[in-house]
Amino acid sequence: MTGFDVIIVGFGPTGATLASLLGQAGIRVAVFDKLPDLYPLPRAIGLDHEAMRILQQVGIADRLAEHIAPYRPSEYRGMDGELIMRLDMQPRPYLQSWAPNYVFDQPALERVLRQRVAALSTVSVFLEAEVVSTGQDDNCVWADVACAETTAPTRFRAQFLVACDGGGSPVRKRLGIELEDLDFDEPWLVVDAIVSDETLSRLPQTQVQYCEAARPSTYVIGPGNHRRWEIMLLDGDSLSPDFPDSELWPLLKRWIAPGEARLWRAAAYRFHGLIATDWRRDRILLAGDSAHMTPPFMAQGMVGGLRDAVNIAWKLTAILQRGSDPSLLDTVMQERRPHMKQTILTAMGLGQIICERDPERALERDQRLRAAYDGTIETEYRQNMIPTLTAGLLALGSPLTGALAPQPTVRAKGFEGRLDDLTGGCIRVFVLGLVGPEDKTAYLSLLEPFAGVLVQFGREGPLNVHLLEVMECPPVLKPWLYESGQRIVIVRPDHYVYATARTHDEGLLYLNELCSKIIGKCEAP
């Protein structure tokens, strides 16, 4: 089977998001998944504002309202049951226009995401289709696929292949790519339940990390009546993926009893910190869990996969539609691996606070954390723990480079809403104030080949394709930029800052540099 630009192996959240982003750009995509339908049980439970912005770009964010809810504060409670640490999301105004953190119903979200993919004419999805082998040469990549309705594998060809086939990725293993072990391997029980209305009122009203040496555990409030418990398993506990009821209910009796909740899922897992040593072999790339696995203590596992998808999507689009050199794909690993590794290490650090099993060291931990706040626990913001990009396709040294650019809520003539809904995911130049005719012409001439947009902040203007005049309400971009003494920001299609500038001469220099790097050969830093 030919006629495809990209093969995606795996139709979980990462693969479906990548398929959506590529399909929206008109890229011809074949997606293969060995299951007959989506996995019906929840796994991930947390999203952040960057994930919501990506889902907004896919076109489904506003359809998720009934399946998501704001993430409650997380209270870390020590050996005596008292507070030792508290995490929450940053207050309004929100930099991304979305709340910084959400809980969500994963099967429902995936169902909406798959509906979006089904509406894209250039994307073909094959279920009950197992990729049994892959290969490549100088001209193409291929996948041999065993489908339910065929007796022998069918060979599909494309220009590129992205493996989104999970932590046990057969594609990664066939390539001989190893996983770097970041030294975190803990057995936990994960229980999801739909709790009765009568029982909800006596359960905690916030997320709780029970940092108790006897048996660390976590309580998470999901959307509606969905509640999750994560409970560390000890020596002698069952490690069966199908955890036995005889051991389950005694572990839950602190919170609920039989008859007070309907069990949705109960399974034993090993929480790992792993990251692939290589993310690309010529025409084949890794994304999502095939490239990295993180403990759940920051709710960044699925979010990491969505970041991979949007990073890969715009670069494949540039190669396939604008003639960019395939070396652009080298920047995927340059950017995403350090970012994901630091995210995993931060999650592991939180996990080590929770997972301390030695009572004396746990008491010392409690004293140390309380002393750090002079006895009064201050709230830390979760988003401050997320790293920026530090390498790759960036103007390193420019203020705010590698940060996620804000998405203000804006007003223009005939429009009020999130800025990305006007611009889409493209190269954008944000300027505080209006731009003179000569500089405006120079910006637009550089942006036009990339379908980019110049956005001027200062007054409400008409809706033009490549030139916008908007007012932000409330201001988030202006104070964010002014704090660094800048007034111009060059934004990549994945919403990350390439560079910031004080003057138009500097801004035009950076924009020309970015466009040249995308079209030309990307050299490793």
C-alpha positions in Angstrom: 0.0 0.0 0.0 1.5 3.3 -1.1 0.3 6.9 -1.2 1.0 7.7 2.4 3.4 10.4 3.7 3.6 9.2 7.3 2.9 5.9 9.1 1.9 6.1 12.8 2.2 2.9 14.8 -0.2 3.1 17.8 -3.5 5.0 18.2 -3.3 6.0 21.8 -3.4 9.7 22.8 0.0 10.5 21.3 -0.6 8.7 18.0 -4.2 10.1 17.6 -3.0 13.7 18.4 -0.1 13.4 15.9 -2.5 12.0 13.3 -4.9 14.9 13.8 -2.2 17.6 13.5 -0.8 16.0 10.4 -4.2 15.4 8.9 -5.2 19.0 9.4 -2.2 20.0 7.4 -3.2 17.8 4.6 -0.5 15.1 5.2 -1.5 11.6 4.1 -1.3 9.4 7.2 -1.9 5.7 7.9 -2.4 4.8 11.5 -2.2 1.2 12.8 -3.3 -0.2 16.2 -3.6 -3.8 17.2 -6.6 -3.3 19.4 -10.2 -3.4 17.9 -11.1 -0.2 19.8 -9.7 2.3 22.3 -8.6 1.0 25.6 -11.7 1.4 27.8 -10.1 2.0 31.2 -8.5 5.2 32.6 -4.7 5.4 32.8 -3.6 9.0 32.7 -5.7 11.4 34.9 -3.9 14.7 34.6 -3.5 17.4 31.9 -2.0 20.8 32.0 -2.6 24.0 30.0 -0.1 23.1 27.3 -2.0 19.8 26.7 -5.2 21.8 26.5 -3.6 24.2 24.0 -2.5 21.3 21.8 -6.0 19.8 22.0 -7.4 23.3 21.1 -5.1 23.2 18.0 -6.5 19.8 17.2 -10.0 21.3 17.4 -11.5 19.4 20.3 -10.7 21.3 23.5 -14.1 23.0 23.8 -15.8 19.6 23.3 -14.1 18.2 26.4 -15.9 20.4 29.0 -18.0 17.5 30.5 -14.9 15.2 30.7 -12.5 17.5 32.5 -12.3 19.5 35.8 -9.8 21.8 37.4 -7.1 20.0 39.3 -7.5 20.4 43.1 -4.5 21.5 45.3 -2.2 18.6 46.4 -1.6 18.4 50.1 1.4 16.3 51.2 0.8 15.0 54.7 3.6 13.7 56.8 3.9 11.0 59.5 1.7 12.8 61.9 -0.9 13.5 59.2 -0.1 17.2 59.2 0.8 19.3 56.1 4.5 19.2 55.0 4.1 20.6 51.4 1.3 22.0 49.2 1.1 22.3 45.4 -1.5 24.2 43.5 -2.0 25.9 40.1 -1.2 29.5 39.4 -4.1 31.9 39.9 -5.8 34.0 37.2 -5.0 35.5 34.8 -4.0 32.3 33.1 -1.0 32.6 30.7 -2.4 30.1 28.3 -6.0 31.1 28.7 -6.6 27.6 30.0 -6.4 26.7 33.7 -2.9 25.4 34.4 -4.0 21.9 35.5 -7.0 19.6 34.9 -8.2 16.1 35.7 -9.9 14.2 32.9 -11.7 11.1 31.8 -9.2 9.4 29.5 -11.5 7.0 27.6 -13.9 9.9 26.9 -11.2 12.2 25.8 -9.8 9.6 23.5 -13.2 9.0 22.0 -13.5 12.6 21.1 -10.0 12.6 19.7 -10.7 9.6 17.5 -13.9 11.3 16.2 -11.7 14.2 15.2 -9.3 11.9 13.3 -12.2 10.2 11.6 -13.3 13.5 10.1 -9.9 14.1 8.4 -10.0 12.8 4.8 -6.2 12.3 4.5 -6.0 10.0 7.6 -6.7 6.3 7.3 -7.0 4.3 10.5 -6.5 0.5 10.6 -7.7 -1.2 13.8 -6.9 -4.8 14.7 -3.8 -4.2 12.6 -0.5 -5.3 14.1 2.8 -4.0 12.7 5.0 -7.1 12.6 8.1 -5.6 11.0 9.4 -2.3 9.8 12.2 -1.2 7.5 13.6 1.7 5.6 16.0 2.6 2.8 17.2 5.9 1.3 13.8 6.5 -0.4 11.1 5.3 2.0 10.0 3.5 5.1 7.7 0.5 5.3 5.6 -1.4 7.7 4.4 -5.0 7.3 1.0 -5.1 8.9 -1.1 -8.2 9.9 -4.7 -7.1 9.6 -7.7 -9.1 10.9 -9.2 -9.5 7.4 -6.0 -10.7 5.7 -4.1 -14.0 5.8 -0.7 -12.5 5.2 0.9 -9.2 6.2 0.4 -6.3 3.9 3.3 -3.9 3.2 2.6 -0.2 3.6 5.1 2.4 2.5 5.5 6.1 3.4 8.2 8.8 3.8 8.4 8.6 7.6 7.2 6.4 10.4 6.5 7.5 14.0 6.3 4.8 16.7 3.7 5.7 19.3 3.3 2.0 20.4 3.8 2.3 24.1 6.4 1.5 26.8 7.0 -2.0 25.4 7.4 -0.5 21.9 8.1 -3.3 19.4 9.4 -0.7 16.9 11.9 0.6 19.4 13.1 -2.9 20.2 13.5 -3.8 16.5 15.7 -0.7 16.1 17.8 -1.8 19.0 17.3 1.5 20.9 17.9 1.1 24.6 16.2 2.8 27.5 18.2 4.8 30.0 17.1 3.8 33.5 16.8 6.8 35.7 16.7 4.6 38.8 13.0 4.7 39.8 11.1 1.4 40.0 8.3 1.1 42.5 5.3 -1.3 42.6 2.0 0.5 43.1 -1.7 -0.4 43.0 -3.9 2.0 41.0 -7.6 1.9 41.8 -10.3 4.0 39.9 -13.8 4.0 41.3 -17.1 5.8 40.8 -18.1 6.8 44.3 -21.6 7.2 45.5 -22.9 10.8 46.2 -23.5 9.9 49.9 -19.8 8.8 50.3 -18.2 11.8 48.5 -19.0 14.3 51.2 -16.9 12.5 53.8 -13.9 12.0 51.5 -11.1 14.6 51.3 -12.0 17.6 49.2 -8.5 18.0 47.8 -5.7 15.7 46.4 -3.8 14.1 49.2 -0.3 12.5 49.2 -0.1 10.4 52.3 3.6 10.4 53.0 3.4 7.6 55.6 6.3 5.2 55.9 4.1 2.3 56.7 2.4 2.5 53.2 2.6 5.6 51.1 -0.5 6.4 49.1 -2.3 9.0 47.0 -5.9 10.2 46.7 -6.9 12.0 43.5 -10.2 13.7 42.8 -11.3 13.1 39.2 -14.2 14.6 37.2 -17.6 14.1 38.7 -17.7 11.1 41.0 -14.4 9.6 39.7 -11.9 9.0 42.5 -8.4 7.4 42.2 -6.2 5.8 44.8 -2.6 4.9 44.2 -1.2 2.7 47.0 2.4 1.5 47.3 2.6 -2.3 47.3 4.9 -4.0 49.9 6.7 -7.3 50.0 4.1 -10.1 50.0 1.4 -8.1 48.2 0.1 -9.3 44.9 1.7 -7.9 41.8 -1.0 -9.2 39.4 -2.3 -6.8 36.9 -5.8 -8.1 37.9 -5.5 -7.3 41.6 -7.6 -9.7 43.8 -10.6 -8.3 45.7 -9.5 -10.1 48.8 -6.5 -7.8 49.0 -8.0 -4.7 47.5 -10.8 -3.8 49.9 -8.6 -3.9 53.1 -6.3 -1.4 51.4 -9.3 0.9 50.6 -11.1 0.7 53.9 -9.5 4.0 55.1 -11.7 5.7 52.5 -14.5 3.5 51.2 -16.1 0.1 51.8 -17.9 -2.3 49.4 -21.2 -0.9 48.3 -20.0 2.7 48.5 -18.3 2.8 45.1 -18.3 1.0 41.8 -14.8 -0.2 40.9 -13.7 0.9 37.5 -10.2 -0.4 37.4 -7.7 -2.0 39.9 -4.3 -3.0 38.6 -0.8 -3.3 39.9 1.9 -1.3 38.0 5.5 -0.5 38.3 6.2 3.2 38.3 9.3 3.7 36.2 11.7 6.5 35.2 13.0 5.6 31.7 14.0 7.5 28.6 15.2 6.3 25.2 18.8 6.9 24.4 17.9 7.7 20.8 14.6 9.1 19.4 15.3 8.9 15.7 16.8 6.4 13.2 16.7 8.1 9.8 13.1 7.9 8.7 11.7 6.4 12.0 11.0 8.4 15.1 9.8 7.5 18.6 7.1 9.5 20.5 5.1 9.1 23.8 5.7 6.1 26.0 7.9 4.4 23.4 10.4 7.2 24.1 9.9 7.9 27.8 8.1 6.7 30.9 7.6 8.8 34.0 6.2 8.2 37.5 2.8 9.8 37.8 3.6 12.2 40.6 3.5 15.3 38.3 0.7 14.0 36.0 3.0 14.6 33.0 3.1 11.2 31.3 0.5 11.7 28.7 1.3 15.4 28.4 4.8 14.5 27.4 3.4 12.4 24.6 1.3 15.3 23.3 4.4 17.6 23.4 6.2 15.0 21.3 3.3 15.0 18.8 3.1 18.7 18.3 6.9 19.0 18.0 7.1 16.2 15.4 4.0 17.3 13.5 5.1 20.8 12.5 8.6 19.6 11.5 7.2 16.7 9.4 4.9 19.2 7.8 7.8 21.6 7.0 9.7 18.7 5.4 6.8 17.2 3.4 5.1 20.5 2.3 7.8 23.2 2.3 10.9 21.2 1.3 12.8 21.5 4.6 15.8 19.3 5.0 15.1 16.1 7.0 17.8 17.1 9.4 15.1 19.2 11.0 14.0 16.0 12.7 17.3 15.9 14.6 16.0 18.8 16.7 13.1 16.6 18.0 15.5 14.7 20.3 17.7 17.8 20.9 14.6 19.6 22.3 12.4 16.9 23.8 14.8 14.5 25.4 16.4 17.0 27.9 12.9 18.5 28.6 11.4 15.1 29.2 14.3 13.9 31.3 14.2 16.9 33.6 10.4 16.4 33.9 10.9 12.7 34.9 13.6 13.6 37.4 11.3 16.2 39.0 8.5 13.7 39.2 10.9 11.2 40.7 11.9 13.8 43.3 8.3 14.2 44.3 7.9 10.5 44.4 10.9 10.1 46.7 9.2 12.5 49.1 6.1 10.3 49.1 7.8 6.9 48.9 10.1 7.1 51.9 9.6 3.8 53.8 12.1 4.3 56.7 10.2 5.9 59.6 13.2 7.8 61.0 14.1 9.3 57.6 10.4 10.1 57.0 10.3 12.1 60.3 13.5 13.9 59.2 11.9 14.7 55.9 8.9 16.2 57.6 11.0 18.4 59.8 13.2 19.5 56.9 10.2 20.5 54.7 8.5 22.4 57.5 11.7 24.2 58.4 12.1 25.3 54.8 8.9 27.3 55.2 9.7 28.6 58.7 6.8 26.4 60.0 4.2 27.9 57.7 3.6 25.9 54.5 3.6 28.1 51.5 2.0 26.9 48.2 4.2 26.0 45.4 3.0 26.3 41.8 3.1 23.1 39.7 3.8 24.9 36.5 7.0 26.4 37.9 8.3 22.8 38.0 8.0 22.3 34.2 11.3 23.0 32.4 11.8 25.1 29.3 13.5 24.0 26.1 17.2 24.4 26.4 18.6 23.1 23.1 17.6 22.6 19.5 15.9 25.1 17.1 16.2 28.1 19.4 18.0 31.4 19.5 19.9 30.5 22.6 20.8 33.5 24.7 17.8 35.6 23.8 15.5 36.3 26.9 12.6 33.8 27.3 13.9 31.6 24.5 12.6 28.0 25.0 9.6 29.1 27.1 6.0 28.3 26.2 4.6 31.5 24.7 1.5 32.9 26.3 -1.9 32.6 24.6 -3.9 35.6 25.6 -7.6 36.0 25.3 -8.0 38.7 22.8 -10.5 41.0 21.1 -10.5 42.1 17.5 -13.3 43.4 15.3 -15.8 40.6 15.2 -13.9 38.3 17.5 -13.3 37.6 21.2 -11.6 34.5 22.3 -8.3 32.6 22.5 -5.5 33.9 20.2 -4.7 30.5 18.7 -8.2 30.3 17.3 -7.3 33.3 15.1 -3.7 32.3 14.2 -3.6 28.5 14.3 -0.3 26.7 14.9 2.2 28.5 12.7 5.1 30.8 12.9 3.9 34.0 14.6 5.4 37.3 15.5 3.8 39.1 18.5 4.5 42.8 18.8 3.5 45.2 21.6 2.2 48.2 19.7 1.7 48.9 16.0 4.3 48.2 13.4 5.3 50.9 10.8 4.8 50.2 7.1 8.4 49.3 6.2 8.8 46.9 9.1 5.4 45.4 8.5 6.2 44.7 4.9 9.5 43.0 6.0 7.8 40.8 8.6 5.0 39.7 6.2 7.4 38.9 3.4 9.3 36.5 5.7 6.1 35.0 7.2 4.2 34.5 3.9 6.0 31.3 2.7 5.2 29.7 6.0 1.6 30.9 6.2 2.8 32.8 9.3 1.0 35.6 11.2 2.0 39.0 12.5 0.0 40.0 15.6 0.1 43.6 16.8 -1.2 44.2 20.4 -2.6 47.6 21.0 -6.0 48.1 19.3 -8.9 46.1 17.8 -8.5 45.7 14.1 -10.1 43.7 11.3 -9.5 40.0 10.9 -6.9 39.5 8.2 -5.2 36.2 7.4 -1.6 37.2 8.0 -1.9 40.5 9.9 -3.9 41.0 13.1 -4.5 43.9 15.4 -5.8 42.8 18.8 -6.3 43.8 22.4 -5.6 41.3 25.1 -8.1 41.0 27.9 -6.8 40.7 30.6 -3.1 41.6 29.8 -0.8 38.6 30.1 1.6 38.9 27.2 2.5 42.5 28.0 3.6 42.0 31.6 5.3 38.7 30.7 7.4 40.4 28.0 8.0 43.7 29.9 9.5 41.8 32.8 12.3 40.8 30.5 12.5 44.2 28.8 11.3 42.9 25.5 8.5 43.9 23.1 8.6 41.4 20.3 8.4 37.6 20.5 9.0 35.1 17.7 6.9 32.0 18.3 7.3 28.5 16.7 4.4 26.5 15.4 4.5 24.4 18.6 4.0 27.6 20.6 7.6 27.7 22.0 9.6 31.0 21.9 12.3 31.0 19.3 13.5 34.4 20.4 12.5 37.8 21.8 13.6 41.3 20.8 13.5 44.9 21.8 13.6 46.4 18.3 12.2 45.5 14.9 15.7 45.2 13.4 16.5 42.6 16.0 13.1 40.9 15.6 13.5 40.7 11.8 17.0 39.3 12.2 15.7 36.5 14.5 12.7 35.8 12.2 14.9 35.5 9.1 17.2 33.2 11.1 14.4 30.9 12.1 13.0 30.7 8.6 16.4 30.0 7.2 17.0 27.2 9.7 13.7 25.6 8.9 14.3 25.6 5.1 18.0 24.8 5.3 20.0 22.0 6.9 19.8 22.0 10.7 23.2 21.6 12.2 23.5 20.0 15.6 24.3 22.5 18.3 
